[in-house]
Structure formats: C-alpha cells, structure tokens
C-alpha cells in the first residue's frame, strides 16, 4: 500500500475516488523522485505526508510544501509541490531542497 490512513479515509469519502487517487499517487511519486532517496522503497510512499486541501476542487492548481522526515522524526529534506490538471490528466511537479 502506498497511502497512509488519512488518505485512505479521504478516498472512501470521495465523490470521485479515481481522480483523487490520481492526485495522491502523482503527488507522492513527484515528491519521491525529487527527494532522490532510493532507500525509501515502496514503503517510503507512506512516509511522504502531504497535507492535501480538504476540498477536492482546491487540488487543481494547488501549491503545497512539506518536509520529509526519517523514522525518528528527524528532518531530511523540504519539498514544494504543485499540480496542473488538463483534460482529465493530473500533473504533479515537485522540487526538493
């Protein structure tokens, strides 16, 4: 599984779960790749905590920031994420620093 419990709950309550999953997955993949931490593995997707807007309509064009922490809570890297939705396609772009 790649989603954390909060994201799984959001999918259960979503009017459009497939679209929300596209946002979740594209966001996690973009952040994962920008972090360039191959040791994270598939379980690393759960460690990427993204505070998505509560309203799904706010996702298109959203700009989010966050911090990747290790298992002990120590800071690893900060990242910035933005979305673009075009013709039912979700595009996520992330940079980490």
Helices and strands as residue ranges (DSSP letters): H 5-12, H 17-35, G 38-40, H 44-47, G 56-58, E 63-69, E 75-86, E 89-96
